[in-house]
Amino acid sequence: MRLIVALTAAFLAAVSASAQSEREVERPGVLLTDSRAPYVHRISLYDRDGEVISPDDGRPYATTATCGKCHPVGRIAHGWHFNAGETGIDPGRPGEPWVYTDVATGTQLPISARGWPGTLTPQQVGLSDWQFVLRFGHHMPGGGLGAPELARDTADTAEAPVVGENTADTAVPPGELVRWEISGTLEIDCLICHSADQRHDPAEQARQIEKQNFKWSPIAALGLGVVRGEARKLPDDFDPFMGANPDRPDQVPPSVTYDKSRFDPDDRVFFNVTRRPSPNRCYFCHSFRTIRQSSPGQSTSDEHEPAHTNGDIDVHLTSGMICVDCHRNGIDHRISRGYDGDPAAVTDSAPLTCRGCHLGSAPPQLGRDAYAGRGGAPYPLHKGIPPVHFEKLTCTTCHSGPWPSDSAVRFQTAMNHGLGLPTRTRSERDAPTILGPIFARQPDGRIAPHRMLWPAFWGVLEGGAIKPLPIETVERAAAKPAKRDKRREHDPMSPLSDEDIRMLFKQLGGQVSGGVSLVYVCDGLVHSLNEDGHLVARPHEDARPYLWPIAHDVRPASQALGARGCSDCHAPDAPIYFGSVAARDEPSTDDRPIQKMNELLGGDTTPAMLLGLGFRMRTAFKCFGAICAALIAIVLLRHGFAGVVRATPRGGE
């Protein structure tokens, strides 16, 4: 017995030592609190060389060097929000892409470095990391394509790297390498998510990114100091070590003047941070609004819609939950996206999905009440709904997104319409055109609500596939003086006219060689010029729309599809089957495609229409069936009583 106890103690000691060793390797030399109480972040600032910053310094502090003193930024740099440009990462189900739009060339390109089917990578359309950040950095949290050397330098270490300026890289054009040297990299700004201080302003960070003040942007966002100067105004031959040129007062390099009141006597700064960010931190990048059409040529924004059609707020938020209750992550920042099959949604108890929280994980023999839903999530009864619905539909089909209408509505999102950035010029007609809800099948075969984008771009038809032309090539050709359709200057969502398309074909003709066919993809069709110079359009596989599922806002049971009865979905004109999906959000007068929802589902509308007619006559069928059943019962009772009488002996009681 003593031998067994001694061996057990030795084993436990070895396991404990191994765990402690792993922690020390993960964060060497770091003091740990191991408490649920939050640590008060009164810390020193460090620059990109790892040197402490005083309030009299003009050096910008580096988020990776400062936060990396205690946190494994090497692992964090590969989290979901920062790893889009990495290889070997499971992209998961399709999500919202970045959409490159250009009114002059009629371009509307879904771009994603994750390689989701239907999107194009930045490299495929000729966008370098620098160009991508300038275009979309306004809603990027930093890292990834904004700091490619951070992921490269920290791929195999959890220690905080000393991040310097970009070094020579054969993939970076020399001219852009100079710009990276002047602007610095766009490091991960931890406070975009983790700040509990309402003074942190992501919109100010976006303004600094527009000025190409990348490494100064976290300071301006936090209000830790005032940033003056613009890197975008500096020439390529500017030497950051030489300072401003007194002969060029217009070329002032970025500089920072720290707010000394934010520093304590030991030159430390208090960071008000939280591990459970408020939904307001998420909203800056994940907001959306719907634009509904009220009459031809007139639209109304979401604030004028009934609550049940737009979802004023997600039902989970009204119950007191916050985003990170479901979208959780560990120190690796591999955030759960919350859909069935998401590897990051797996937990020790129930998956962080609709089914995991509301249906629980109880073994069948114990019953559904053996394990309560996560956070007291109610168990859905779904009385009267045939079980086949739960095999063919996702939970979000009935519960997520705006209430479906006769035609798809337009969405404007933070990522692609700049919601959250103050402006006087935002219009309901701003590009890109994102439509929804679109009820289509996911790769797993189940129907789910989606948002949709019709791609529009110039390319070449080669070997049956369409290869997009570099964006810079198309825009350079379109910059040539030409007479264009003036209405598009006032209505960016208006498609290119046939005249404009022919004109751009002519301007791009000198840019393409090698015997390939020049084409223009738009509204689900591929446009080309025939031998007579006439414009022809035909469908093509590469012209299909790009769709991604809708998850929010989630509507409660009282506002879900089916709450008013089966006719919500099973009517001859039910929007889920027969809602129109035009190439634009309003009926078209030309040959642009207008489809019914069921066509995107890949099915024939006839069975759905017959089923809908059957549901319309359902009450009559019920009455008819009840009458028939009553007549049959009367006949059976009559003959039954007659049989009893005949079987009774004569004279008996």
N, C-alpha and C positions, 0 to 999 in steps of 0.2 A: 504493500500500500504506500509506504514512504517513497518507494522508487517511482510509482505512478505520479504521486503528488509533486515530486522533484522534477520529473520530466515535463509535467504540465506547466509548472511555474517557469521552467526554462523556455518552453515554447512560447508562453505568453510574453515573457520578457523579450524574446527575439522579435516577436511580432510588433511589440511596442517600440523597440529600438528601430525596427525597419520603417515603421510609420513615421517616427520622429526624424529618421534619416531622410526619408522622402520629402518631408516638409522642409527640412533644412536645405535640401538640394533645390527644392522649388523656389524658396525665398531665403537665400543665404544671408545670415547676419541680421534678419529682421526680427524685431520684438513683436510678439503676438499677444493679443489680449485674451483670446479664446472666450469671449463674453458675448452675450446677446446685446449688451448695451453698446450703442454706437460709439466709435472712436471719434474724439474731437480732433478734427483735422486743422490744427494750428501748426503749420509747417513752413519750412524755408522753400524759396523758389530756386530752381536750378535752370541754367541756360543749356544750350545744346551741347556744350562741352563738359557739362557736369559741374560747373562752377556756381557757387551761391551768388544770388542776385540781391543787391541792396536797393532801397527805394531811390537812390541817386543814380543808379545805373540806367543806361539807355538800351540795355540788351533785352530782347524779348525772352520771356521764360518759355521753356519747352515742356509740354505736357508729359511726354514720354519720360523725360529725365526726372521731372518732379514727382509724378505719380509712380514712376517706376522704382523709386527708392523702397517702396513697400509692396507694390503690386506687380504681378508677373505680366507686364505689358507684352512680352513675347507671345504668350498664350492668348491674351486678349486680342492681339492684332489679327488672329485667325478666326475671330468670332463672326457670326452671321452678317453683321452690318459692315464688316470690313474685308471679307474674303471673296468678293465677287470676281476679282481678277485672278484668283489662284486656280491652279490645276488640281485635279484629284478631289475636288469638293463636290459632294452630292448636291445638285441644284434644287432637289425637291420638286414639288409641283409648281407649275408656272405662277409667277407673280407679276405685279405691275412693272412694266419696263420703263426705261427712260425713253422719251419720244423726242426725236430730233425733228423740228419743224422748220420749214422755210417757205414763206408765202410766195416768193417770186418764182420758185421752181416747182411749187405744188408738192413739196416733200413732207412726208409724215412717216418717219421710220421708227419702229420699235427696236430699241437697242438694249442689250443686256450682256454684260461680260460673263453671265452664268450660262449662256448658251441654251436657254429655254427654246424648245421647238417653236418656230414662228418668229423668233427674234434674230437680230444680227448682232454680232460682237462689234465693239468699237473698231477693231482691226479690219473687219470686213467692209466697213464703210469709210475707211481711211482716217479714223480719228485716233490721234495719239493720246497718251495719258494726259498730257498738258492740255490739249484741246478739249478732252472730255471734262476735265475739272473746271475749265473756264466756262463750259457750257452748262454743266449740271452741278457744280460745286455748291450752289446756293442751298441745296437741301442734302448735302453729304455730311456725315459726322466726322470726316477725316479718315486717314488711313487708306488702305486698299490702293486704288489707282492714284490717290492723292499723295501717297507716301510709299511708292513701290519698294524702296530700299529697306523700309521698316520691316515688312513681311519677310524680305529676303535675308536681312541680317539677324532676325530673331526666330528663324524657322525651327531651330533646334535648341533653343535656350529659353528659360523662363526669367532670366535676369533682365534688368532694365538696360537696354542698349544705350550707348552714347551715340545719339543720332546726329551725324553731321550733315553737311549739304550733300546734294546728289553727286555721286562720282560718275566718271565716264562710263557710259553704257552704249554699246553698239546699236541698241534698239532705239535710242533717243537721238533725234536729229540734233546736230551741233547747235543750231539756232535755239532750239527749245531747251537744250542743256544749259545755255546761258541764262535763259529766263528762270529755270529752276534755281540756279545759283543766286539770282537776284531776289526772287520771291520766297525762297525756302520751300520746304515741303509742307503739305497740308496734313499735319499730324492728327491723330485721333484726339479729339477734344472730349475727355471723359465727362465734362460738366454739361454737355449738351443733353445728356440723359440724367446724370446723377446730381445735378444742382438742385438744391432745395431753396435757393435764393431767387426771388422773383426779379432781381436785377439782371440775371443772366439773360441776354437778348440774342437769340439765334439769328434774328433779322439783321442785327448789326454785324454779326459774323459774316452773313451773306454779302453785305455791302463791302466788307474788307476783302472778301474773296474776289468780288467783281473788280476791285482795285488791284488785284494780284498781290495783296499783302498777306500771303498765306500764313507765314509763321507769326505774324502779329495779330491774326484774327481772334485767337482765344482770349487775348488780353482785352480787346475791344468788346467782345461779347460779354465778358464777366464784369466790365466796368472797372477793371483794376487799374486802368490808366487811359490816357488819351493818345491815340495813334494819329500822327500827322504824316503827310506825304503819300504818294501813290507809286508803287513799283511799276505799274503799267505805263507810266510816263517816262520811265528811264530807258535810255538806249541800250542796245545789246552790248556795247563796249563799256558799259558802266562798271566800275570797279568798286564793290562794296567796301573795301578797306580804305579807299581814298576819300570817301565822304562826298558831300555835295560839291558841285561845280559852281563857284561864285559867278561865273559868266553866264550860267543858265539857271536863273531863279525859278523857271518853270519846271525844272527837273529836280524836285526835292525828294530824296530817298525816304522811305518810311522810317519813322522813329517813334519812340514811346516815352511819355512822361508819366511815371507812376503816381498814383494817388497815395501820398505818404500817410494819410490817415488810415489806410488799410493795413499798414504794417505796425507790429508791436515793437517795443524797445529792442527786442532781439532780432528785428528784421524778419519776423515770421508773419504769415498771412493766414487768416481764418477762412477756410473753405467750408461753407454750409452745404454738406453733401448728404445724400440719402441712398440707401440700398433699394428703396421702394419708390421709384420715381412716380410723380403724379401723372395722371393722364395728360395734363397740359404739356408735359415734356414730349409726349408721343405725338400730340396733335400737330406740332409744327411740321412734321414730315408726313403724317398719316391722316390729315384732314381731307375731306371731300365735300362737295355740295352737288345737288342735282338741279338741273335746269329743265323744267317741264314746258311743253308746248301747250299753250292755252287756246290758240287759234292760229290759222295760217299766217305766217310771217310775224307772229308775236309769241313771246315766251314769257314764262314767269319763273322766278327763282324760288328756292325751297322755302323761304320764310312765309310764303303765301299758301302753302299746301296744307291739307289736313294732316294731322299727326300720323294717322295710320298709313299714309301713302309715302311718307318720307322717313319716318323713324326719327323723332326729335333727339333721342339719345339712346344709346344701347341699354337694353334692359339690365345687363349685368352692372352697369355703372349706377343705375337708379337703385339697385339693391345694396349699394355700398362697396362693391368690388372695384378694383382698379386693374389696369391693363396687365401689370406684371403678376397678378394672381394666376393668370393662365399662361401668359407668355413669359415663362420663367427661364432662367439659365444659371449655370454655375460660373466659376471663375473663367472658364473658357469662352463664355459669352455665346455659346451655341444656343440661341434663343429658340424656344418651342414655338412653332408656327400654328400648332393646334389643330391640324387636320389629321384624319385617319391615315396611318402609314407614315407619319412624320417621325423619323428616328429620334429627334430631340424631344418628342412629346412623351416618351416612355419614362415612367417613374416607378418607384418601388410599390406604390399602391395602385391607383387607377391612372390611365393615360390622361394627359392634359388635352382632352378633346371633348366634344359635346357628349359623345357616348360614355366616355370615361367618367365624366362628372355626374351626368344625369341618370345613367343606367347602372353605374357602379360596377364592381368587379366580383360580386358574390357568386360562389359556385352554385349551379342550378339546384342542387339538393338542399341548400340552405335558404333559398328564397331571396327575393330582391331586397327585403328589409334587413338582411343579415349585416350588410355594410351600408352605412349612410352615405349619401352622395357627398362629394367633396364640397366643403363649405356649406353644407345644408342644402345642396342643389335639389330641387323637387324632382321626384320621379314622374315622368310623363305617362299618363294613362292612355292617351290616344284612343279613347272609346269610340268604337264604330269604324275605325280606320283599318282596312284589311292589311294584314302583315306584309303583303307584297310591296306596299309602299316603302317600307323600311329597307327593302332589298334593292329597290330601283332608284330611290331618291336619297340625297344627303339631307341631314337635318337643316342645313341652310336653305334648301329649296323652298321650304315653307316659312322659315323664320328670319331670313337675312335679306338685307337690301330694301329698296323702296318697293312698295306695292306695285305689281306689274300693271301696266296700262295698255291701251290698244296699240301704242307704238312705243318703241324704246326711247328712253330719255337720255339726255346728255349729262355726263359727269364732268366736273372739274376737280382736279386733285392737286394736292400740295406739290408733289414732285414735278408735275408737268404743266401746271398753270400758275405756279408760284404763290399758292395760297399761304398766307402768313407773312408775305412781304408787302409792306405798304406801297400802294401805287394809286394814281389817279386815272390810269388808262386801262385797267382790267375791264373786260367786257364779257357778256354772256356768249359772245360769238368768237371768243379767242380760240385759236387752235392749240392743241390737237383736238380732234373730234373723238371723244370716248363715249360709247353708248352702253346702255344697260337698263334693267337687268336682262340678260340673254340666257335663256334656259337651254343649256347644251350638255352633252355628255362629257364627263371627265375620262381620262385614260382608263380608269377602273370600270367604266361602263355605266356609272350612276349619273343621274341628272343632277345638275347643280346650277345655281345662278352665277352668271359671269358678267364681267365688263368686256367690251370688245373694241377693237381698233382696226379699221381698214388701212393696211399699209399703202403708202403712195411714194414711189421712188423711180428714179431713172436707172436703167441697167442694160445689160446685153444678154441676149438669148444665145446660149452656147451649150450644145449637147442636150437640149431639152430642158435645161435648168436656167434660171435667171440669176445672173450675178450682178449685184448693185454696182453702179459706178461710184468712185470716191466722191464724197460730198463736195470736197473742194473743187474737183473738176467740173461738176455740174454748176456750182455757184459761180465759178469763174466764167463759164460759157454764158450763163444767164445775165451776167453783169454787162454784156455788150449792149450798146444802145439799141432799143427796139420799141416799137409801138405795142403796148400791152393793154389788156383789159383793165380799165380804170376802176371798175366796180370792186375788184379784189383788194384795192387799197383800203376800202372802207369795210369790207366783209372778208376777213382772212379765211373764213371757213368755206367761202365760195370756191368750187373746184375750178381748175384750169379750163378755159374754153377750148374748143377744138382749134381755134385760130392760134391760141397761145401754145398749145401742144405742138402743132405743126411748126411754129416758129422756133421752139426749143429743139425740135428734131433737126432743123436746119443748122442752128447754132452749135449743136453737139456733134453734128456729122463729122466735123474736122477733128474731133477729140477721140474718135473711135476708129480703129483699123483692125486688120486681121481677118476680114471676112465674116465678122459676127453681126448679128442683127440688133439694132438699137431699139429698145422698147421702153414704154412708160407704164408702170403698174399703178392703177388707181381704182378704188371702189370695186374691187373684186374682179377687174378685167385687165387684160394686157393690151395696150394700144401700140400699134405699129403702122408704118406707112407701106402700102402695097406698091406694086410696080408703077401704077399710074399716079402715085403721090397722094392717094386718098387715105384718110385715117380709118383703120379698121380696129375693132375690139373683139376680143374673145376671152373666155375664161381660161384660167391656168392654175395649176396646183400651187405655185408660188405666190399667187395673188389672194389666197384665202385670208380671212381676217384672223387676227391674233386675239385669243380669249384668255382671261385669267379669272379664277373663281372669286366670288364676293363672299366675305366672311362677316362683315359688319355693315350697318348697325343691325343688331339682333333684336327682333320684335318679340314681344311676349306672346303667350298662347292665344290671348284674346284678339291679337292682330295678325295671327299667322294665317297662311293660306289654308282654307278648309274650315276656319272658324265660323263662316257663314253657311257652311254646307258644302256638299260635293261639287256644286255648280261653280265654285271658285276656280276649279281647274277643269271640270268635266261639263262644259257648256259648249254649244256650237261656235261661240265666239270668244272662248276663254283666252285671255292674253298669253297664258303659259304655252298654248299651242298655236294660236292664230294671231298673236301680236305681230305687227309689221316691223321688220328690221331693214331700214333703208340704208344706203351708203352714207346718207346724211341723216340728221335727226328729223327731217321734215319731208313730205312727199316730193318726188322729183318729177320734172316735166320732160326730161330727156331719157336716154336709155340706160341710166344708172340702175343697178339692180335693186329691186325691192323684194325682200324675201319674207316668208312667214317663219315664225319661231320654229315650227315643226320641221321646216326644211333644214335648219341648222342642226336639229336633232337627228337628221339623217333618215327620217321616216316619211311615209305617205300620209297626207292629211286626211284621206278618206276614212280610215279606221277611227281616228280621233273625232272626226265630225260625226260619224255614226254613233260613237259612244256618247258624244255630247247630246245628240238628239235623243238617245235613249234616256239620258238623265233628265232631259227636259220633260219627257213623257213619264218620268219615274212615278210621280204622284198618281197619274191616271192608271198606270200599270198596277200600282199598289191597291188602288180602289177596286180595279177590275179583279185583281187576284183575291182580295178580301171577299168580294161578292161571290166569286166562283167557289171559294172555300166554304162560305156560308151555305150556298145551295147544295154543295156536296155533303156538308154536315147534315142538312135537313133531310136529304134523300137517305143518307145512312141511318139517321135516327128513325125515320119512318119505317124503313124496311127492318130495322133492328127491332122496333116495338112490334111490328107485324109478326116477325119470327117468334118473338117471345110469346105472343098470344096464341099462335098456332101450336107451339110446343107445350102449352099449359093443358093438362087433362080436363075434359069436359066436367063441369060441375065442381071443379076445384075452386079454392079461394083465389 
